[in-house]
């Protein structure tokens, strides 16, 4: 694979992961903000009032796990060609944001 093909593949796959991670982040942000506001309102130590409503965010998280794994591989493989640095950095930020949302949501569900 020559350098031009690698850069094109990086742009296409980077754009795909950017769109998918953006959708997952926006759809999970509502639930994360809800549990954060609930923790502030009622204090630490009480479980959430979502009850069976946690199934939808957990389903989103389960759907997001393969995307995150493939995105980590994408981020490791395409470190060298720096043609679209903004796309690469945006993917890193969205990946970290999704992982932080998953951790915060599950932390506040149980504690």
C-alpha positions in Angstrom: 0.0 0.0 0.0 1.5 3.3 -1.0 1.2 6.5 1.0 -1.7 8.0 -1.0 -3.8 4.8 -0.5 -3.0 4.8 3.2 -4.1 8.5 3.6 -7.3 7.8 1.7 -8.1 4.8 3.8 -7.3 6.8 6.9 -9.7 9.6 5.8 -12.6 7.2 5.0 -12.3 5.1 8.1 -11.6 8.2 10.2 -14.8 9.8 8.9 -16.8 6.6 9.5 -15.6 6.3 13.1 -16.1 10.1 13.7 -19.8 9.8 12.6 -20.4 6.6 14.6 -18.8 7.9 17.8 -20.6 11.2 17.4 -24.0 9.4 17.3 -23.1 7.2 20.3 -21.8 10.2 22.3 -24.9 12.3 21.6 -27.3 9.4 22.4 -25.5 8.5 25.6 -25.0 12.1 26.8 -28.7 12.4 27.8 -28.4 9.5 30.2 -25.0 10.6 31.6 -26.3 14.1 32.3 -29.4 12.7 33.9 -27.5 10.6 36.4 -25.0 13.5 37.1 -27.9 15.9 37.8 -29.6 13.2 40.0 -26.4 12.6 42.0 -26.1 16.4 42.6 -29.7 16.6 43.5 -29.9 13.7 45.9 -26.3 13.3 47.0 -23.8 10.5 46.9 -24.8 7.1 48.1 -28.2 6.7 46.5 -28.9 4.6 43.5 -30.5 6.1 40.4 -34.3 6.4 39.8 -34.0 5.0 36.3 -34.7 1.4 37.5 -35.4 -0.6 34.3 -34.6 2.5 32.2 -30.9 1.6 32.5 -31.4 -1.1 29.9 -31.3 1.4 27.0 -28.0 3.0 28.0 -26.5 -0.4 28.6 -27.6 -1.5 25.2 -25.9 1.5 23.7 -22.8 0.7 25.6 -22.9 -2.9 24.4 -23.3 -1.7 20.8 -20.5 0.8 21.3 -17.9 -1.8 22.6 -17.0 -3.2 19.2 -16.8 0.2 17.7 -14.5 1.4 20.5 -12.2 -1.7 20.0 -12.0 -1.2 16.2 -11.5 2.6 16.8 -8.5 1.8 19.2 -7.0 -0.4 16.4 -7.6 2.4 13.9 -5.9 4.9 16.2 -2.9 2.6 16.6 -2.5 1.7 13.0 -2.8 5.1 11.4 -0.4 7.0 13.6 2.2 7.5 10.8 0.3 9.2 8.0 -0.5 12.7 9.3 -2.5 14.0 6.3 -5.7 14.5 8.3 -4.5 15.4 11.8 -7.8 17.1 12.8 -9.8 14.0 12.0 -7.4 11.9 14.0 -7.4 14.2 17.0 -11.2 14.5 16.9 -11.5 10.7 16.9 -9.2 10.5 20.0 -11.3 13.1 21.8 -14.6 11.4 21.0 -13.2 8.0 22.0 -12.0 9.3 25.4 -15.3 11.1 25.9 -17.3 8.0 25.2 -15.2 5.9 27.6 -15.6 8.6 30.3 -19.3 8.7 29.8 -19.6 4.9 30.2 -17.5 5.0 33.4 -19.4 7.9 34.9 -22.8 6.4 34.0 -22.0 3.0 35.5 -20.4 4.5 38.5 -23.5 6.6 39.3 -25.8 3.7 38.6 -24.4 1.7 41.5 -23.1 4.3 44.0 
